[in-house]
Amino acid sequence: MLANPKRLYALAGFTVELRQKGWFFWRTYGEKGEAKGPYRSMASVTLMIARELKQEITKRDASYAVEP
């Protein structure tokens, strides 16, 4: 394993839409799933997108994880 490997991740884009019932989001490219929502505020929907991005980075970076 390299001592200090450079790790760069291009993350998926998301589409966000304000509808009558609230904010919804879905991945712009890739899997065509249902829109997730409704969320009451722009802050709530962006927090949920941030959580999805964190999961994606964690999954991609798993092979570099150092076991104690």
C-alpha positions, 0 to 999 in steps of 0.5 A, a space after each residue: 500500500 502506498 504511504 500517501 496515495 492521492 485520492 480524488 473522487 468525481 461525485 454524482 450530480 443531483 437534480 433538485 425540484 421545488 414542488 407543491 408538497 416540498 423539495 424533492 431530489 434525485 440523481 441526475 445521471 445513472 440509476 433512474 429511481 424515484 424522486 426522494 422527498 418531500 423535504 420542507 426546506 432547501 437546507 433539509 434537501 441539501 443535507 440529505 444530498 450531503 449524506 448520500 455523497 458521504 456514503 458514496 465517498 466512504 464506499 469508494 474509499 473503503 479499499 484505502 481504510 487502515 485497520 487498527 
